[in-house]
Amino acid sequence: MIHEVDDALRRLVRDRALPGSGVDIVLEAPTKEWAARRNAPTVNVYLYDIREDLRRRSRALLNEYDERGQVARRVAPPRYVKLSYLVTAWTQRPEDEHRLLSSLLLCFLRLDALPRDLLTGSVAAIGMPVPMTVALPPPEDRAFADVWTALGGELKPSLDVVVSAPVDGGPVMEAGPPAREGVLAEVGDRTGDAAADRVRHRPARAEG
C-alpha cells in the first residue's frame, strides 16, 4: 500500500505539478550525505511518519450482496493510515527552489484527494477516496525541526503532505441464510400426545 501511494505522488509531481521540467523526483532521506551527492535539480518526497488516522476509524460492518440481492457476508470497513511526507526542492539557487515549491504547493492545494487515475494496486481496488492535505500545522507531538535534526541536516523550506490511505485488512464474516416467512408451531395437548398437529402460521394479508 505504501509503495502505491509513493508511485501516485511521484506521478502527481512529474505529470501535473512540474510537467516537462525534467526535475528528478526521489524518495530518499534528505541527509547531508545525500545532499552532497546530488548533482541535478531534484524534488525529494520523503516519507517520515506512519500512523493510523483515528478520525476515520469506523466499527460498523459493511454488507456485501450476492447476485440475488441478499446479504452474503459482512466485512469490516477499511482502516486509514496517515502517510506523512516531507517535500523539498533542491537546486543551486534558493530562488529556483522557491519556484519549484510554489508550483508544488499550487498543485497540491487544488486537490482534496489523490486523483483516481493515479491510483494502482490495492489502494485502487478498494475504490474509496484517498484524502490528502498539504501545509497544515504539524501535530503538537511533532515539529519539522525535529525531523531535520533526526536527519542530521540543516532546516530547509518544505511542504508537509499527508495522505490518508485506506487499508483493507478487516475480518470477513459469512452471513447466515435469509429468514423464512411464517412461524412453525406445534399444537397438541399438555400430556405430550405424539399425534400433535403441525400448523404453519403465515402473516395475514392486508385486506382491501
C-alpha positions in Angstrom: 0.0 0.0 0.0 2.8 2.5 0.9 4.6 1.9 -2.3 1.4 2.5 -4.3 1.0 5.9 -2.6 4.7 6.7 -3.3 4.1 6.0 -7.0 0.9 8.1 -7.1 2.7 11.1 -5.5 5.7 10.8 -7.9 3.4 10.8 -10.9 1.4 13.7 -9.5 4.6 15.8 -9.1 6.0 14.7 -12.5 2.9 15.0 -14.7 0.8 17.7 -13.1 2.9 19.9 -10.8 6.1 20.1 -12.9 5.3 18.8 -16.4 8.2 18.8 -18.8 10.6 20.2 -16.2 13.0 17.3 -16.2 13.4 17.6 -12.5 14.5 14.4 -10.7 11.9 13.0 -8.2 13.3 10.8 -5.4 12.2 9.2 -2.1 15.5 9.1 -0.3 16.1 10.6 3.1 17.5 14.2 2.6 20.6 13.7 4.7 23.8 15.7 4.4 25.4 12.8 2.6 22.6 12.6 0.1 22.7 16.4 -0.5 26.4 16.2 -1.2 25.9 13.6 -3.9 23.0 15.5 -5.6 24.1 17.0 -9.0 20.7 17.9 -10.7 17.6 19.8 -9.8 15.6 17.5 -7.5 12.3 17.2 -5.7 12.6 15.0 -2.6 9.4 13.3 -1.4 10.5 11.7 1.9 8.1 9.5 3.9 8.9 10.4 7.6 5.9 9.3 9.6 3.3 6.5 9.5 0.3 6.3 11.9 -3.4 5.4 11.9 -5.9 8.1 11.1 -8.1 7.5 14.1 -10.6 10.2 13.0 -11.6 7.9 10.1 -11.9 4.7 12.0 -15.4 3.1 11.9 -16.6 0.0 13.7 -19.8 -0.6 11.7 -19.8 -3.6 9.4 -20.5 -3.3 5.7 -22.8 -5.6 3.9 -21.8 -7.4 0.6 -24.6 -8.7 -1.5 -24.9 -11.7 -3.9 -26.4 -11.8 -7.3 -29.9 -12.2 -5.8 -29.5 -9.1 -3.7 -29.2 -10.9 -0.4 -26.6 -10.3 2.2 -23.8 -12.8 1.5 -21.2 -11.6 4.0 -20.3 -8.7 6.3 -16.9 -7.1 6.3 -15.1 -4.6 8.5 -14.6 -1.2 6.8 -11.1 -0.2 5.7 -8.8 1.4 8.2 -7.0 4.6 7.2 -3.3 5.1 7.6 -1.7 8.6 7.5 1.5 8.7 5.5 3.3 12.0 6.1 5.8 13.2 3.5 8.4 15.9 3.7 8.6 17.5 0.3 11.6 19.6 -0.5 13.2 21.2 -3.6 17.0 21.1 -4.3 18.8 23.3 -6.8 21.8 25.6 -6.8 19.8 28.7 -6.0 17.2 29.3 -3.3 15.1 31.3 -5.8 14.8 28.3 -8.1 13.9 26.1 -5.1 11.1 28.5 -4.1 9.7 28.4 -7.6 9.5 24.7 -7.5 7.9 24.7 -4.1 5.4 27.3 -5.3 4.4 25.0 -8.3 4.1 22.0 -6.0 2.0 23.9 -3.4 -0.4 25.2 -6.0 -0.9 21.7 -7.4 -1.5 20.1 -4.1 -3.9 22.8 -2.9 -6.2 22.1 -5.8 -6.7 18.6 -4.6 -8.6 17.2 -1.7 -7.6 13.6 -2.5 -5.2 11.8 -4.8 -6.7 11.6 -8.3 -8.2 8.2 -9.0 -6.4 7.8 -12.3 -3.1 7.8 -10.4 -4.0 5.0 -8.0 -2.9 1.5 -8.6 -2.9 -1.9 -6.9 -4.7 -2.5 -3.6 -5.4 1.2 -3.0 -7.3 1.5 -6.3 -9.1 -1.8 -5.8 -10.7 -0.6 -2.5 -12.4 2.1 -4.6 -12.5 4.7 -1.9 -11.2 8.3 -1.9 -7.6 8.8 -0.7 -7.7 12.1 1.1 -4.6 14.4 1.0 -3.7 17.6 2.9 -0.8 20.0 2.5 0.9 22.7 4.6 -1.3 22.1 7.7 0.2 22.9 11.1 2.0 19.8 12.5 0.6 17.9 15.5 1.7 19.1 18.9 3.8 16.0 19.4 5.9 16.5 16.2 7.8 19.5 14.8 9.6 19.8 11.5 12.7 21.0 13.2 12.8 17.6 15.0 12.6 15.8 11.7 15.6 17.8 10.3 17.5 17.1 13.5 16.9 13.4 13.1 18.1 13.5 9.5 21.3 15.4 10.5 20.7 18.2 8.1 20.0 21.9 8.2 16.5 23.2 8.4 15.1 23.8 4.8 11.8 25.2 3.4 9.5 22.2 2.9 5.9 21.1 2.4 4.2 18.7 4.7 2.0 16.4 2.6 -0.2 13.9 4.4 -2.1 11.2 2.6 -4.7 9.0 4.4 -4.6 5.7 2.6 -7.3 3.0 3.1 -6.1 -0.4 4.1 -8.5 -3.4 3.5 -7.4 -5.8 6.3 -10.5 -6.4 8.4 -12.2 -9.8 9.1 -14.9 -11.2 6.8 -18.0 -12.9 8.3 -20.3 -15.0 6.3 -24.0 -14.2 6.6 -26.5 -16.9 7.6 -29.3 -17.9 5.4 -32.2 -15.5 5.0 -35.1 -15.8 7.4 -38.2 -17.7 6.0 -41.7 -16.3 6.1 -44.2 -17.5 8.7 -43.8 -19.4 12.0 -43.8 -23.1 12.5 -45.7 -24.1 15.6 -46.8 -27.4 17.2 -50.3 -27.8 18.6 -51.1 -30.7 21.0 -52.3 -31.5 24.4 -50.2 -31.0 27.5 -49.8 -34.8 28.0 -47.4 -34.9 25.1 -49.7 -36.5 22.5 -47.4 -38.0 19.8 -50.0 -37.2 17.2 -49.7 -33.4 17.6 -50.8 -31.4 14.7 -48.2 -29.2 12.9 -49.6 -25.9 11.8 -47.8 -23.2 9.8 -49.0 -19.7 10.6 -48.4 -17.1 7.9 -48.7 -13.4 8.3 -52.2 -12.3 7.4 -52.6 -10.3 4.2 -54.0 -6.8 4.5 -57.5 -6.6 3.0 -58.7 -4.0 0.6 
